[in-house]
Amino acid sequence: MSYVTLEKQDAVYVMTMVNGERANTLTDAVLDEFNAHLDTIEADSANAALVLASSDPKFFSNGIDLEYIKSKGMEYLFSTFGPRLDQLLMRLALLNLPTIACISGHSYGGGALIASCFDFRVMRADRGYFCFPEIDIKLPFTPAMQAAVNLLPNEHARQELALTGRPIGGEEAAKRNIVDRALQADELLPAAIEMAKLLAQKDRRTYAAIKHGFRSHLGALVNKELR
């Protein structure tokens, strides 16, 4: 079964989470597919951009699959899965091309963290919530997760969301600069792809150098094999 697909439309890579039956939750198999697709993207040196989307109208990603973690045991979360998710977050944050998250539904926990690592975010205006529920499930952020939250441009808003666990919709998220635009459902993916097409015209090496300059503090959180 495929959990994440990848296609290329001209210079735009579109990575789509396709496990809506499980709310696009995160397991080891899902992380494996993310990393395999990122290998493909990184191996392509041409100018390009990436859009991350979901095929499900209700969920972008509901974060870690808690049933999966329970089947493995909580120790597995802290010893193995958590560090793997941290690595993916930092890899996404430092990906060497423009990135846009197309948030078409609920983005909770790990899903919100993944979206936070993208350079830009567009979100559906009338359906779906963006939320960091870790405060309510008694799961403190790791340093990498905290770094992902801190990539959101509005310091006051990101602190409030992290400390309260309050979900916000697309219109509020746009007003508070958590996302760049809030749009209707039929406008969302076309707008993300159009933005990606414009960004894909930028010189990739220059774009990556500037982005990495803004995010140089993330280097200490990235494992050697991801550098």
N, C-alpha and C positions, 0 to 999 in steps of 0.2 A: 504494500500500500504506500502511495506517495502522500506525504504530508505538506510538502512545499514544492512548488513547481518554479521553473525558470524559463523565460522566453526572452528573445531580444527583438525589439521593434526598432529598426534602424539603429540609432546609437543609444537606445534606452533599454536597459535590462528591466524586466518586470518580474519580480519574485512574488509569488502568490501563495498564501497559506490556504490550504484546501481541505482542512480537517474540521469543517464547521460542526460536524456531529459531536465532536469533543471540544467545541468552542475554541479551536485552534490552541489548545493548551500545550504546554511544553514538556516533552519527555526526552530521553536520550536519543531516540530515533529521530525526533524533530530537530534536535540540535545537530545531529549528524548530517541531515539534509541541508540545513542552513549552511554549515561549514563547507559541505561539498560544493554548493552553489557559489559561495564566496571564493572558493578556490578557482572556479571557472572565471569569475569576474576579475579577480586579481591577476589571473594569467593573461588576460587581454589588456594590452598596453595602450590600445587606441582610446581616443577621447570617448567618454561614455558617461551615463548617469544611471542610477538605480532607483526604482520605485518599489516599495514593499506594500503589498495590498492583501486583501482577504477576499475569498470567493463567497464568504457567508455574509448576508446582510445584517445579521445581528451581532456577530462577534468579529472584532479585529483579532484579539487574542486575550483569553481570560487568564493568562499567566501560567504558572507552574501547575501541572496536572497533579493535584493533591492525592487523588486515588492511586496514581502510579507511585508517588513517593511513599505513601502508606504501605504499599505492597513491598517496597524495598526496605522500609524502615527509616526512621528519621535520621539515624546516624549517616545513612547514605546521602541524605540531602546535604549535610554539612561537610562530609568527607569527599564526596565525588560530584554530585549533581550541581550543587551550589558553585563550586569552583569552575565547573564547565560552563555554567550560565555566565559567570563573571567574565570568563575568557571571550565568550561570544559578544557580550555587551561591549567590551573594550575593542574587540575586532571591528564591530560595526561602527563604533565611535571614530575609529581611525582609518576607516576604509578609504582607499586612495582615489575616490571619485565622488561627485555630488550624489547625495542621497535624500530621498523624500519618502516619508511615511504617509500612506493613504489610509487614514483611520475611518473605516466605514461602519464601525459598530463599537461595542464595548471594548475598552482597552484597560485591563485591570492588572495590577501587580507586575509580573514579568512582561506582560504585553505592553504596559505603559513604560516600563524601563527600556524595552527595545525601541519603542517609538521615540523616547527621549534621546537616544543615541544618534538619531538621524539629524541631518543638517537642517531639514525643513519638515514641517508637518502640516497636512491638510486634514480636516475632520468633518464628518457629516454634521450638519447644523441641527437636525431635528430628531436624531436618534442615536443612542449610544452615550456612554459615559467614560471619562478618563479618570482613573483612580489609582492611588497607592494605598491598598488596604493593609499593608504590613503592620501598621500600628495596632490594628484590631485583631490580627491573627498572631500577634506576639512574635513577629519575625523581624528582628532588627536588620537594617540594611548592612550589607558587607561594604567595605571601602569602595569596591567597584560599583556596586549598586548606588551608593551615595554619590559617586562621581557621575553616574548616569543622570541621576536626578538633577545634579548641579549644572548639567548642560542646558537645562531649560532656561531661557533668558530672563524670566521674571523671578528675581530672588524671593520676593515676598510671597508670591503665589506658590512657588514650588515648596517653600517652607511650610506654608499653611496646609497644602495638600498632603505633604509627608507627615505632618504632626497630627492632623485631624482624620485622615483617611476619607475625607469627604469627596464623593464623586461629582464631577462637573460635566455638563454637556458641551457640545461643540461651540455654541454661541458664546458662552462664558469663557471657554478655553481660548477662543480667538481674542476676546476683549482683554484677557489677562496675559496675552502673549505666550500661552502654553502651546498653542498651534498658530500657524501663520494665517490660515483662512478657514472659515466655516462655510460649507456649501451644501446644496441639496444633493440627494443621493445620485441623481443622474449626471451631475456636474463634477462629481468628486474625482473619479479616476481619470477622466479626460483632462481635468485641470492639473492633476499631478503629473500626467505624462507630458502635457504641454510645458510645464515648468521644467521637467527633466530634459526635454528636447533643447530648451534654451540653455540650460546649464551644461549639457553635453557638448556645446560648442566651445566651452572654455578649455584652455589647455590643461590637460589632466594633471600633469606633473606640477604645474604652478598652483592649480586649485588645491591639490593635496598638500603642498608645502605650506600654503597659507592656512589651511584648516589645521594641520598638525602644529603650526605655530600657536594658534589659539588654544589648542588642546595638549600642549607639550607636557602639562602636569599629569597626563594620563599614562605617560611612559612607564612610571614605576609600577603601575598596576597590570602591565601586560607581560605575560610569560614570554620567555626568550623565543620560543618557537613561533610566536605570533608577531615578532618584531620584523 
